[in-house]
Amino acid sequence: MTAPSRTSRAEHGVIGRRTLLAAAAFAPLAACAAIPAARPAAGLRLVTFNIWHNLGDWTARRPLLIAALKAQDADVIALQEVLEDANVGLGNQARMLARELGGYHVAFVSTDPEGAPRRYGNALLTRLPVLAEDSIKLEPLDDFRTALRLRVSVQGRPVDVVVTHLAWQPDAGPVRARQISSLLSWLPQEGVPLIVMGDFNAPLEVTGLATLTGPRFLSALPRGSVATTLNPAKGHPNRVIDHIFVEPEFFAPVEAHIFGDTPTNGEYPSDHFGVAATVRLR
């Protein structure tokens, strides 16, 4: 839910815009049609998971986290609280997970500058063809929050997948609303299907999430279907704050559930539970 303290910050503004193909970053549908589909037409599998950086017993949690993610067999994995810290000999956790899972492209974003010994942020892992990557620091800049977007090819069609992690304080509703506004104003406006995943630090009924719970977006995890995505065994209250939002114009949710909610030898993968969903691209 919260971010550990940092010793360095990147300059304010957009973090980066990187085109991953020789063509324009936001290729039209016709240009994407030649890219082979990575999954059958049955559905697109999505996961979001706040991995709690290296807190708790990281040595015990690491294999549980790998096993939990492997069991979901996801096409796109959104991770929050991802840490790399040379000071304690910790490599980038998202890249480690990708290596263990196999076959995933990794994108990572942090407000800590590239090359810093310690960087903390969000990541996307995907085994779909990647067309473009972009990231931004969300307003207000003094909360040090980011969003990361990959444009991927799904059955030959471009789809934008986004990960973010919003302000955690109980009274930060207006800040979260501003962060969501900053996020949505940054995203491309060309009608490409959009998925937004992450730790929003707010349940669906909170007004600060209004633009993500209105007619444009639908939660793939139905309201009231689970008691919590925060782990009560780690001292958290029951709250559903981890979400996968899709545009119903483009996606039909097929199934959704939480995972990582069963201990192994008394230990859990994280202080959150993961959320997984299968959606069908209309």
Contacts in CASP RR format, 6 or more apart in sequence:
PFRMAT RR
TARGET T0000
AUTHOR 0000-0000-0000
METHOD contacts of the structure
MODEL  1
MTAPSRTSRAEHGVIGRRTLLAAAAFAPLAACAAIPAARPAAGLRLVTFN
IWHNLGDWTARRPLLIAALKAQDADVIALQEVLEDANVGLGNQARMLARE
LGGYHVAFVSTDPEGAPRRYGNALLTRLPVLAEDSIKLEPLDDFRTALRL
RVSVQGRPVDVVVTHLAWQPDAGPVRARQISSLLSWLPQEGVPLIVMGDF
NAPLEVTGLATLTGPRFLSALPRGSVATTLNPAKGHPNRVIDHIFVEPEF
FAPVEAHIFGDTPTNGEYPSDHFGVAATVRLR
1 50 0 8 1.000
1 168 0 8 1.000
1 199 0 8 1.000
1 201 0 8 1.000
1 230 0 8 1.000
1 236 0 8 1.000
1 241 0 8 1.000
1 271 0 8 1.000
1 272 0 8 1.000
2 168 0 8 1.000
3 81 0 8 1.000
3 120 0 8 1.000
3 121 0 8 1.000
3 144 0 8 1.000
3 168 0 8 1.000
4 53 0 8 1.000
4 55 0 8 1.000
4 83 0 8 1.000
4 120 0 8 1.000
6 111 0 8 1.000
6 112 0 8 1.000
6 118 0 8 1.000
6 120 0 8 1.000
6 144 0 8 1.000
7 118 0 8 1.000
8 112 0 8 1.000
8 113 0 8 1.000
8 116 0 8 1.000
8 118 0 8 1.000
9 111 0 8 1.000
9 112 0 8 1.000
9 113 0 8 1.000
9 144 0 8 1.000
10 110 0 8 1.000
10 111 0 8 1.000
10 112 0 8 1.000
10 113 0 8 1.000
10 137 0 8 1.000
11 113 0 8 1.000
12 137 0 8 1.000
12 141 0 8 1.000
13 136 0 8 1.000
13 137 0 8 1.000
13 141 0 8 1.000
14 135 0 8 1.000
14 136 0 8 1.000
14 137 0 8 1.000
14 186 0 8 1.000
15 109 0 8 1.000
15 111 0 8 1.000
15 135 0 8 1.000
15 136 0 8 1.000
15 137 0 8 1.000
15 146 0 8 1.000
16 134 0 8 1.000
16 135 0 8 1.000
16 136 0 8 1.000
17 25 0 8 1.000
17 134 0 8 1.000
17 135 0 8 1.000
18 25 0 8 1.000
18 132 0 8 1.000
18 133 0 8 1.000
18 134 0 8 1.000
19 25 0 8 1.000
19 132 0 8 1.000
19 133 0 8 1.000
20 130 0 8 1.000
20 131 0 8 1.000
20 132 0 8 1.000
20 133 0 8 1.000
21 27 0 8 1.000
21 131 0 8 1.000
21 132 0 8 1.000
23 31 0 8 1.000
25 131 0 8 1.000
25 132 0 8 1.000
25 134 0 8 1.000
25 151 0 8 1.000
26 131 0 8 1.000
26 132 0 8 1.000
26 151 0 8 1.000
26 158 0 8 1.000
26 188 0 8 1.000
26 190 0 8 1.000
26 192 0 8 1.000
27 131 0 8 1.000
27 132 0 8 1.000
27 151 0 8 1.000
27 158 0 8 1.000
29 157 0 8 1.000
29 158 0 8 1.000
32 131 0 8 1.000
32 153 0 8 1.000
32 156 0 8 1.000
32 157 0 8 1.000
32 158 0 8 1.000
33 156 0 8 1.000
33 157 0 8 1.000
35 129 0 8 1.000
35 131 0 8 1.000
35 153 0 8 1.000
35 156 0 8 1.000
36 129 0 8 1.000
36 156 0 8 1.000
37 153 0 8 1.000
37 154 0 8 1.000
37 155 0 8 1.000
37 156 0 8 1.000
38 75 0 8 1.000
38 127 0 8 1.000
38 128 0 8 1.000
38 129 0 8 1.000
38 153 0 8 1.000
38 154 0 8 1.000
39 45 0 8 1.000
39 75 0 8 1.000
39 128 0 8 1.000
39 154 0 8 1.000
39 155 0 8 1.000
41 155 0 8 1.000
41 280 0 8 1.000
42 280 0 8 1.000
43 254 0 8 1.000
43 278 0 8 1.000
43 279 0 8 1.000
43 280 0 8 1.000
43 281 0 8 1.000
44 75 0 8 1.000
44 76 0 8 1.000
44 154 0 8 1.000
44 159 0 8 1.000
44 251 0 8 1.000
44 278 0 8 1.000
44 279 0 8 1.000
44 280 0 8 1.000
44 281 0 8 1.000
45 72 0 8 1.000
45 73 0 8 1.000
45 74 0 8 1.000
45 75 0 8 1.000
45 76 0 8 1.000
45 276 0 8 1.000
45 277 0 8 1.000
45 278 0 8 1.000
46 74 0 8 1.000
46 75 0 8 1.000
46 76 0 8 1.000
46 77 0 8 1.000
46 78 0 8 1.000
46 161 0 8 1.000
46 195 0 8 1.000
46 197 0 8 1.000
46 220 0 8 1.000
46 244 0 8 1.000
46 276 0 8 1.000
46 277 0 8 1.000
46 278 0 8 1.000
46 279 0 8 1.000
47 69 0 8 1.000
47 72 0 8 1.000
47 74 0 8 1.000
47 76 0 8 1.000
47 77 0 8 1.000
47 78 0 8 1.000
47 274 0 8 1.000
47 275 0 8 1.000
47 276 0 8 1.000
47 277 0 8 1.000
48 77 0 8 1.000
48 78 0 8 1.000
48 79 0 8 1.000
48 80 0 8 1.000
48 163 0 8 1.000
48 197 0 8 1.000
48 198 0 8 1.000
48 199 0 8 1.000
48 242 0 8 1.000
48 243 0 8 1.000
48 244 0 8 1.000
48 274 0 8 1.000
48 275 0 8 1.000
49 65 0 8 1.000
49 68 0 8 1.000
49 69 0 8 1.000
49 77 0 8 1.000
49 78 0 8 1.000
49 79 0 8 1.000
49 80 0 8 1.000
49 242 0 8 1.000
49 269 0 8 1.000
49 270 0 8 1.000
49 272 0 8 1.000
49 274 0 8 1.000
49 275 0 8 1.000
50 79 0 8 1.000
50 80 0 8 1.000
50 81 0 8 1.000
50 165 0 8 1.000
50 198 0 8 1.000
50 199 0 8 1.000
50 242 0 8 1.000
50 270 0 8 1.000
50 271 0 8 1.000
50 272 0 8 1.000
50 274 0 8 1.000
51 65 0 8 1.000
51 79 0 8 1.000
51 80 0 8 1.000
51 81 0 8 1.000
51 82 0 8 1.000
51 93 0 8 1.000
51 269 0 8 1.000
51 270 0 8 1.000
51 272 0 8 1.000
52 61 0 8 1.000
52 81 0 8 1.000
52 270 0 8 1.000
52 271 0 8 1.000
52 272 0 8 1.000
53 81 0 8 1.000
53 82 0 8 1.000
53 83 0 8 1.000
53 93 0 8 1.000
53 120 0 8 1.000
54 83 0 8 1.000
54 85 0 8 1.000
54 88 0 8 1.000
54 90 0 8 1.000
54 93 0 8 1.000
55 271 0 8 1.000
57 267 0 8 1.000
58 90 0 8 1.000
60 265 0 8 1.000
60 267 0 8 1.000
61 267 0 8 1.000
61 268 0 8 1.000
61 269 0 8 1.000
61 270 0 8 1.000
62 96 0 8 1.000
64 260 0 8 1.000
64 264 0 8 1.000
64 267 0 8 1.000
64 268 0 8 1.000
64 269 0 8 1.000
65 97 0 8 1.000
65 269 0 8 1.000
65 270 0 8 1.000
66 97 0 8 1.000
66 100 0 8 1.000
66 101 0 8 1.000
67 269 0 8 1.000
68 259 0 8 1.000
68 260 0 8 1.000
68 269 0 8 1.000
68 274 0 8 1.000
69 77 0 8 1.000
69 97 0 8 1.000
69 101 0 8 1.000
70 100 0 8 1.000
70 101 0 8 1.000
71 259 0 8 1.000
72 259 0 8 1.000
72 276 0 8 1.000
74 276 0 8 1.000
75 126 0 8 1.000
75 127 0 8 1.000
75 128 0 8 1.000
75 154 0 8 1.000
76 124 0 8 1.000
76 125 0 8 1.000
76 126 0 8 1.000
76 128 0 8 1.000
76 150 0 8 1.000
76 152 0 8 1.000
76 161 0 8 1.000
76 195 0 8 1.000
76 197 0 8 1.000
77 97 0 8 1.000
77 104 0 8 1.000
77 124 0 8 1.000
77 125 0 8 1.000
77 126 0 8 1.000
78 122 0 8 1.000
78 123 0 8 1.000
78 124 0 8 1.000
78 161 0 8 1.000
78 162 0 8 1.000
78 163 0 8 1.000
78 197 0 8 1.000
78 198 0 8 1.000
79 93 0 8 1.000
79 94 0 8 1.000
79 97 0 8 1.000
79 122 0 8 1.000
79 123 0 8 1.000
79 124 0 8 1.000
79 125 0 8 1.000
79 163 0 8 1.000
80 121 0 8 1.000
80 122 0 8 1.000
80 163 0 8 1.000
80 165 0 8 1.000
80 198 0 8 1.000
80 199 0 8 1.000
81 120 0 8 1.000
81 121 0 8 1.000
81 165 0 8 1.000
81 199 0 8 1.000
82 92 0 8 1.000
82 93 0 8 1.000
82 94 0 8 1.000
82 108 0 8 1.000
82 120 0 8 1.000
82 121 0 8 1.000
82 122 0 8 1.000
82 123 0 8 1.000
83 90 0 8 1.000
83 92 0 8 1.000
83 93 0 8 1.000
83 118 0 8 1.000
83 119 0 8 1.000
83 120 0 8 1.000
83 121 0 8 1.000
84 90 0 8 1.000
84 91 0 8 1.000
84 92 0 8 1.000
84 93 0 8 1.000
84 118 0 8 1.000
84 119 0 8 1.000
84 120 0 8 1.000
85 91 0 8 1.000
85 117 0 8 1.000
85 118 0 8 1.000
85 119 0 8 1.000
86 117 0 8 1.000
86 118 0 8 1.000
87 117 0 8 1.000
87 118 0 8 1.000
92 106 0 8 1.000
92 108 0 8 1.000
92 119 0 8 1.000
93 123 0 8 1.000
94 106 0 8 1.000
94 108 0 8 1.000
94 123 0 8 1.000
94 125 0 8 1.000
95 106 0 8 1.000
95 108 0 8 1.000
97 104 0 8 1.000
97 125 0 8 1.000
98 104 0 8 1.000
98 105 0 8 1.000
98 106 0 8 1.000
98 125 0 8 1.000
101 125 0 8 1.000
103 127 0 8 1.000
104 125 0 8 1.000
104 126 0 8 1.000
104 127 0 8 1.000
105 125 0 8 1.000
105 126 0 8 1.000
105 127 0 8 1.000
105 130 0 8 1.000
106 123 0 8 1.000
106 124 0 8 1.000
106 125 0 8 1.000
107 123 0 8 1.000
107 124 0 8 1.000
107 125 0 8 1.000
107 130 0 8 1.000
107 133 0 8 1.000
107 135 0 8 1.000
107 148 0 8 1.000
107 150 0 8 1.000
108 119 0 8 1.000
108 121 0 8 1.000
108 122 0 8 1.000
108 123 0 8 1.000
108 148 0 8 1.000
109 121 0 8 1.000
109 122 0 8 1.000
109 123 0 8 1.000
109 135 0 8 1.000
109 146 0 8 1.000
109 147 0 8 1.000
109 148 0 8 1.000
110 119 0 8 1.000
110 120 0 8 1.000
110 121 0 8 1.000
110 122 0 8 1.000
110 146 0 8 1.000
111 121 0 8 1.000
111 137 0 8 1.000
111 144 0 8 1.000
111 145 0 8 1.000
111 146 0 8 1.000
112 118 0 8 1.000
112 119 0 8 1.000
112 120 0 8 1.000
112 121 0 8 1.000
113 119 0 8 1.000
121 146 0 8 1.000
121 165 0 8 1.000
122 146 0 8 1.000
122 147 0 8 1.000
122 148 0 8 1.000
122 163 0 8 1.000
122 164 0 8 1.000
122 165 0 8 1.000
122 198 0 8 1.000
123 148 0 8 1.000
123 163 0 8 1.000
124 148 0 8 1.000
124 150 0 8 1.000
124 161 0 8 1.000
124 163 0 8 1.000
126 150 0 8 1.000
126 152 0 8 1.000
126 161 0 8 1.000
128 152 0 8 1.000
128 153 0 8 1.000
128 154 0 8 1.000
129 152 0 8 1.000
129 153 0 8 1.000
130 150 0 8 1.000
130 151 0 8 1.000
130 152 0 8 1.000
130 153 0 8 1.000
131 151 0 8 1.000
131 152 0 8 1.000
131 153 0 8 1.000
131 158 0 8 1.000
132 149 0 8 1.000
132 150 0 8 1.000
132 151 0 8 1.000
133 148 0 8 1.000
133 149 0 8 1.000
133 150 0 8 1.000
133 151 0 8 1.000
134 148 0 8 1.000
134 149 0 8 1.000
135 146 0 8 1.000
135 147 0 8 1.000
135 148 0 8 1.000
135 149 0 8 1.000
136 146 0 8 1.000
136 147 0 8 1.000
136 182 0 8 1.000
136 183 0 8 1.000
136 186 0 8 1.000
137 144 0 8 1.000
137 145 0 8 1.000
137 146 0 8 1.000
138 145 0 8 1.000
138 146 0 8 1.000
138 147 0 8 1.000
138 164 0 8 1.000
138 166 0 8 1.000
138 179 0 8 1.000
138 182 0 8 1.000
138 183 0 8 1.000
139 178 0 8 1.000
139 179 0 8 1.000
139 181 0 8 1.000
139 182 0 8 1.000
140 175 0 8 1.000
140 178 0 8 1.000
140 179 0 8 1.000
143 167 0 8 1.000
143 172 0 8 1.000
143 175 0 8 1.000
143 179 0 8 1.000
145 164 0 8 1.000
145 165 0 8 1.000
145 166 0 8 1.000
145 167 0 8 1.000
145 179 0 8 1.000
146 164 0 8 1.000
146 165 0 8 1.000
147 162 0 8 1.000
147 163 0 8 1.000
147 164 0 8 1.000
147 183 0 8 1.000
147 186 0 8 1.000
148 162 0 8 1.000
148 163 0 8 1.000
148 164 0 8 1.000
149 160 0 8 1.000
149 161 0 8 1.000
149 162 0 8 1.000
149 187 0 8 1.000
150 160 0 8 1.000
150 161 0 8 1.000
151 158 0 8 1.000
151 159 0 8 1.000
151 160 0 8 1.000
151 161 0 8 1.000
151 192 0 8 1.000
152 158 0 8 1.000
152 159 0 8 1.000
152 160 0 8 1.000
152 161 0 8 1.000
153 159 0 8 1.000
154 281 0 8 1.000
155 281 0 8 1.000
157 193 0 8 1.000
157 281 0 8 1.000
158 192 0 8 1.000
158 193 0 8 1.000
159 192 0 8 1.000
159 193 0 8 1.000
159 194 0 8 1.000
159 195 0 8 1.000
159 250 0 8 1.000
159 281 0 8 1.000
160 187 0 8 1.000
160 188 0 8 1.000
160 192 0 8 1.000
160 193 0 8 1.000
160 194 0 8 1.000
160 195 0 8 1.000
161 195 0 8 1.000
161 197 0 8 1.000
162 183 0 8 1.000
162 187 0 8 1.000
162 194 0 8 1.000
162 195 0 8 1.000
162 196 0 8 1.000
162 197 0 8 1.000
163 197 0 8 1.000
163 198 0 8 1.000
164 179 0 8 1.000
164 183 0 8 1.000
164 196 0 8 1.000
164 197 0 8 1.000
164 198 0 8 1.000
164 200 0 8 1.000
165 198 0 8 1.000
165 199 0 8 1.000
165 201 0 8 1.000
166 172 0 8 1.000
166 175 0 8 1.000
166 176 0 8 1.000
166 179 0 8 1.000
166 180 0 8 1.000
166 199 0 8 1.000
166 200 0 8 1.000
166 201 0 8 1.000
166 202 0 8 1.000
167 173 0 8 1.000
167 175 0 8 1.000
167 176 0 8 1.000
167 179 0 8 1.000
167 201 0 8 1.000
168 201 0 8 1.000
169 175 0 8 1.000
172 201 0 8 1.000
173 202 0 8 1.000
173 206 0 8 1.000
173 207 0 8 1.000
173 208 0 8 1.000
174 208 0 8 1.000
176 200 0 8 1.000
176 201 0 8 1.000
176 202 0 8 1.000
176 206 0 8 1.000
176 208 0 8 1.000
176 209 0 8 1.000
177 207 0 8 1.000
177 208 0 8 1.000
177 209 0 8 1.000
177 210 0 8 1.000
177 211 0 8 1.000
180 208 0 8 1.000
180 209 0 8 1.000
180 211 0 8 1.000
180 212 0 8 1.000
181 211 0 8 1.000
183 196 0 8 1.000
184 211 0 8 1.000
187 194 0 8 1.000
193 247 0 8 1.000
193 249 0 8 1.000
193 250 0 8 1.000
193 251 0 8 1.000
193 281 0 8 1.000
194 246 0 8 1.000
194 247 0 8 1.000
194 250 0 8 1.000
195 244 0 8 1.000
195 245 0 8 1.000
195 246 0 8 1.000
195 247 0 8 1.000
195 251 0 8 1.000
195 279 0 8 1.000
196 212 0 8 1.000
196 217 0 8 1.000
196 244 0 8 1.000
196 245 0 8 1.000
197 243 0 8 1.000
197 244 0 8 1.000
197 245 0 8 1.000
197 275 0 8 1.000
198 242 0 8 1.000
198 243 0 8 1.000
198 244 0 8 1.000
199 241 0 8 1.000
199 242 0 8 1.000
199 272 0 8 1.000
200 209 0 8 1.000
200 212 0 8 1.000
200 241 0 8 1.000
200 242 0 8 1.000
200 243 0 8 1.000
201 241 0 8 1.000
202 208 0 8 1.000
202 209 0 8 1.000
202 241 0 8 1.000
203 239 0 8 1.000
203 240 0 8 1.000
203 241 0 8 1.000
204 213 0 8 1.000
204 219 0 8 1.000
204 223 0 8 1.000
204 240 0 8 1.000
204 243 0 8 1.000
205 213 0 8 1.000
205 223 0 8 1.000
211 217 0 8 1.000
212 243 0 8 1.000
212 245 0 8 1.000
213 219 0 8 1.000
216 247 0 8 1.000
217 245 0 8 1.000
217 246 0 8 1.000
217 247 0 8 1.000
217 248 0 8 1.000
218 245 0 8 1.000
218 246 0 8 1.000
218 247 0 8 1.000
218 248 0 8 1.000
218 251 0 8 1.000
218 253 0 8 1.000
219 243 0 8 1.000
219 244 0 8 1.000
219 245 0 8 1.000
220 244 0 8 1.000
220 245 0 8 1.000
220 246 0 8 1.000
220 251 0 8 1.000
220 253 0 8 1.000
220 256 0 8 1.000
220 275 0 8 1.000
220 277 0 8 1.000
220 279 0 8 1.000
221 240 0 8 1.000
221 243 0 8 1.000
221 244 0 8 1.000
221 256 0 8 1.000
221 257 0 8 1.000
221 258 0 8 1.000
221 275 0 8 1.000
221 277 0 8 1.000
222 253 0 8 1.000
222 256 0 8 1.000
224 240 0 8 1.000
225 256 0 8 1.000
226 240 0 8 1.000
226 257 0 8 1.000
226 258 0 8 1.000
227 238 0 8 1.000
227 240 0 8 1.000
228 236 0 8 1.000
228 237 0 8 1.000
228 238 0 8 1.000
228 239 0 8 1.000
228 240 0 8 1.000
228 273 0 8 1.000
229 239 0 8 1.000
229 240 0 8 1.000
229 241 0 8 1.000
229 242 0 8 1.000
229 258 0 8 1.000
229 272 0 8 1.000
229 273 0 8 1.000
229 274 0 8 1.000
229 275 0 8 1.000
230 236 0 8 1.000
230 237 0 8 1.000
230 238 0 8 1.000
230 239 0 8 1.000
230 241 0 8 1.000
230 271 0 8 1.000
230 272 0 8 1.000
230 273 0 8 1.000
231 261 0 8 1.000
231 268 0 8 1.000
231 270 0 8 1.000
231 271 0 8 1.000
231 272 0 8 1.000
231 273 0 8 1.000
232 238 0 8 1.000
233 263 0 8 1.000
233 268 0 8 1.000
234 268 0 8 1.000
234 271 0 8 1.000
235 271 0 8 1.000
236 271 0 8 1.000
242 272 0 8 1.000
242 273 0 8 1.000
242 274 0 8 1.000
242 275 0 8 1.000
243 275 0 8 1.000
244 256 0 8 1.000
244 275 0 8 1.000
244 277 0 8 1.000
246 253 0 8 1.000
246 277 0 8 1.000
246 279 0 8 1.000
249 282 0 8 1.000
250 281 0 8 1.000
250 282 0 8 1.000
251 279 0 8 1.000
251 280 0 8 1.000
251 281 0 8 1.000
251 282 0 8 1.000
252 279 0 8 1.000
252 280 0 8 1.000
252 282 0 8 1.000
253 277 0 8 1.000
253 278 0 8 1.000
253 279 0 8 1.000
253 280 0 8 1.000
254 277 0 8 1.000
254 278 0 8 1.000
254 279 0 8 1.000
254 280 0 8 1.000
255 277 0 8 1.000
255 278 0 8 1.000
256 275 0 8 1.000
256 276 0 8 1.000
256 277 0 8 1.000
256 278 0 8 1.000
257 275 0 8 1.000
257 276 0 8 1.000
257 277 0 8 1.000
258 273 0 8 1.000
258 274 0 8 1.000
258 275 0 8 1.000
258 276 0 8 1.000
259 273 0 8 1.000
259 274 0 8 1.000
259 275 0 8 1.000
259 276 0 8 1.000
260 268 0 8 1.000
260 269 0 8 1.000
260 270 0 8 1.000
260 273 0 8 1.000
260 274 0 8 1.000
261 268 0 8 1.000
261 273 0 8 1.000
261 274 0 8 1.000
262 268 0 8 1.000
END
